[in-house]
Structures are given as structure tokens and as C-alpha cells.
């Protein structure tokens, strides 16, 4: 048995999906979390549940609606589980009436019933069931109320089979009936209505006979038939609402009160700046920095123990070095930053689930529109703070091709979690007590670069109008600790997996290249190694931004293409091969990287932040941009911007140093 | 080359092979919009029937 889970955006679909299937799909308190296909089995049943993207109607106004409609119309579905937000039932019923027209049995889950109760919204379930001729269950997915009954209803097949109620006036119903009698489809009523609406996707089903019926109808109404159907639908929904719902009026909710502060015309942006600054200050500032030293101590202890143990069992210096200076040094350098990433993941996840992220999209929409992006671009940017790959994929929900391309090209500018080790390493060492400020400044610099780049791109490359963005502001919610912890756990697992796979491989490769010369002689001076000669080929590119001919910094930055964390891992391996000249962090105490000054450090961070993302993200750009040529365009654009900015930052910083 | 070296070398080669195998084995799960909710997708981006 196949069940499709359908509902408005932010109605709690993904929460219910996770609850029913026991999976752990991403939940967020902003619209459009469901992007990729999600399928699972309802617990202890053989029922397949498909979580469709959040939609408001089955009209093709967005990609999500196109996907859902196509799926429901073409695939074999036994039941539609329509989840409705009890606090905004009237809006949800528009979609429900369309779903009922498909002729597939529909079970309605009235979600957030607890919140509706608190607000004094009373829903007469019996009347609603009668009017829609559908089985309706009042649930709270977040509090797991009545979900067991929902599962039983689906499992036992104890639901109404929907004898469709007429919702249009007599003339329209007659027209629909006559069309149903002449068309051949699994969903005749739905198709008949789409034909009357002149929906372009269904034009292929139009025949001379259907056209004649529709023209007769059009002559009677003398209006756009799509509008006529929408008006009739709304009329019916108002009738159902009046019969089944009673609500207290003009109640000031907590969400209204909080929005008065967070969406205040004057306060909104300063509050946003303070919140994001706090997030980065806590994660990358002195507090997060202290956790790095803590883990570093244990990694060093493990490294020393491994070295002693290997030498004591008779391992040669080269094999000991491969394990200690290559594998442990590379992976350990990344693992040092895990506690900081946990702090960042926790804070971002908290902001997402409270509903604040949707507010950011709302008030940034106006600014975004001015530069040619829409508020919808903000969703990939938010996801991008975790990883650029899903962020780039999520841009596919943007309808306008120009905005989509711009968003894909600009999303990698957001500091993803893999860039955090680079930022923390440099900011922590060179900016000490101001490390939080230095880290946060990069985040705001990223936003500024995105806005300026978008403005220039819109003026030069992609001329045209900016599309409008309809965003539903969700209720503020106290986040569920379980969801936050699961979300953070997922990200931590993915980070550790990367450290144990891509980073480990790259670290071994770097060890090989730095340990051997071109004549395969082991233990050569690092300056005579294969790695040094490769780095020297490109070092001229980095000279203007760090003020030093450094093959070490060059090869480390280039390895950001494998994974951004690898920049730090590579620096740790190269530093391990150089003479340690001072205490403190091994990397900047080594001769290989002791030349770094504060301006060079900041410029190097800027380059790594804005240059082309890792291969994974480049692959995602290739997939979403459609052609390899466009992908190369994006890579060159990003790296070009990064280089220019880094050189500017370095020279301005040096100038300030001289003046001070 | 000592026995310990050989053991280390075999272990490292094994780990590297395993990682590469896992990376190669992992299928490309990316799908075009057209196929987003289909079981599988053809090369010309049309949903394969179930």
C-alpha cells in the first residue's frame, strides 16, 4: 500500500513523516524543508509513505506544486494523508478540495490541535467530516498525540472512501459531469477541472468534444474559468469554515508579540546582526577556541602514544611517520574542531526550529529583491551554513531560472561548516581575544559580497525582473531538544565520516608527496619534495595575498578543492615536517608558516572562504546549472572574486599596520 | 623492511582501498526535477516506470 503525505509548507509534514516511519529527516521551522524525495515504511506496517514537498495547491505555480501534482496524477497511490495546520485550516482546505477531486481516498490529519486549543479555535470534527466526506483525526505530531490512532486507521483501512460532495454551482457541476463522461482518465474529475481551467500541462488531453463543452461554459460565465473555479472553491471553503470552525477573534498571540520585536522596521537588522554575531562568537570565539586546545591535548597524547608504540614493535621511521605525521596529524587537525562545530550546529539548528530563520528570509527579501535575488534564495544560504552540497540542490525550488543560477553561484560564499576549522585556526591564533569578532566579520563579509555580486550580476549578466516571493511566516516554537540533537548528530556523523574518508586519503597523499623527492628518495628536506615543487608552480598566485612565496600555503589552499577542512589538515602535516621554532600552535610556530601576519592570515581566510568550493559542491553546481561550461564559469567567478578580495584585504591590512 | 612495516603497509593499503571502494560504490543519488519523486530516472531525465 502506498500513501502520499501531502500538506501546506510548514504544516508539520516532515515531523509526522519522521514519527510515522521512525526516520530522521531534516525538520525545520521554515517552509520548504522537504526538497529531496523521502520515502519510508510506516512503523510495523507494510505501508509505504511518500513525503511530498509542501504545497498550497495543485496548480503549477511552483516547482514543488508541479512535482507533487505530477506524482499524484501519474503514480499509483492508494491513499492521500493530508496534513492540515489546525490554526490555519481555511487556507489548508484549498489544497484539500483539490486533493478530493483526484478521486483517491483522503485521510485528514488536523495537526497542531494543541496550539489551536490554546488559541481558542474549536473545530467540529464531525461536521467537518460530513462536509468533506473524509476521515479526519485531530493530532499533534510534535507531542505525538493521537498518532497511534492515525496509524491504525491507515493500517486497518478504516477510513471513508470519499463520495465526492459538489462544491461548485449547478452550471459548473453540469459542465464537469459532461466532461467526465467523455474523458478517459484515472482521475476524471480532477482532469475535467484542469481542462476547464485551461491548465497548459493538461492541454494534451483536450479534444474537440471537450473544447466545445468548455467554450459553452466560458460563454456562460464571461470570465477567466480558472478564476471562476477558484472563487467557487473559496466560497465552499468559507461555507465549511462557518459550519465547522469557531474561533476567538483578535487575539494577540506570542508570535505576534515576538514579531513586533524581531520584524520591527528599525530593530530587525540590528537584532539579526547581534544574533549571528553571538552564534559565531560562541562557536569560533574564545569559548569555542578553548575546546580546540582541550581536544588538541588528547590528539597529541594519542599521537605520542602511537609513535612510541609503533617504534617499540620495530616499525621503521618511515612507517611510523606515515601513521603519525600523515594519518593522525591530518585527521587529528580536523577533529580538533569538532566541539566548535557542535556548538555552531546546535545554535543554527536552534534558530531554524524556533522559526527565526523564516523571519530573516522575510525582512531580507526586500534587500534581496533590490539586488535581483528573492527571499527564497535565503533558504539555500541558510542550509549552506552547514554544507554547500544540499544548499545548492535546494536552489532547485526557485522558479525563476536567473535567480536560481545566481543563487547556485553565490551559495558557496556562505561559510560552510568545513570552512570553520580554517576560520577558527587563523582567527584564534592571530586575533586572540577578538577571534569571535574576526570570525563573525567574515560571515557579514560573505553577506555583503553576495549582495554586491548579485547586484552586479543582475546588471551585467542576467537582466530582467525579479520574481516575487510568497513566504508564510511560521509560528515561533519552543524547539524540540530531540530534533535539535538528532540534527546535530547527523551533521557530526557526516563530519567524522569525511574526516575518516576524504581527509584521511588526502592526508596520506600529502604525506607521500612531502616525504619523497621526484627520484623517490625518502626523508628529503620538505623544500626538495614533490609537494614543494608542485606548490612552487602556483605559489606566484598566492604571493600577492600573503606576501611570501610559500609552496606550503599554496598546496594547502588548493587542497580546499578536495574538502575545505583539508586546508588545515595539510598545513598540520607540512608544519610537522618543518622545524618547530616556538611554543603555541604547531602550525604557526613552524618555519613553513611562521611568515603569516594578521593581514596575511585574514586574506588567506578570505581566499579560502570565497574560492571555488570542494569537488562535491562543484559537482552539485554542474548538476543544477545544467552544463559544464556554466560550472566552469561559476568556479572561475568564485575563485576570481576570492583572489581579488584577498589581495585587497592583505594590502589594506598592511597599510593599516604601517599607519598604526 | 620489518614485519611491523609490512603490517602497517597492508593496513594502510586496506584502509585506502576500502575508502576508495566505498566512494566509487556510492551511487549518484542526484535526480533531475522531472524525476524527483520517481523510483529511478533515465539518462534523458524521464521517470522510469515502476
Interface residues (C-beta under 8 A of the other chain):
Chain A: X36 X37 X50 X52 X63 X66 X67 X68 X70 X71 X74 X75 X76 X310 X313 X314 X315 X316 X318 X319 X322 X323 X327 X393 X396 X500 X501 X502 X504 X505 X508 X620 X623
Chain B: X1 X2 X3 X4 X5 X8 X9 X12 X15 X16 X19 X20 X22 X23 X30 X31 X33 X36 X37 X47 X50
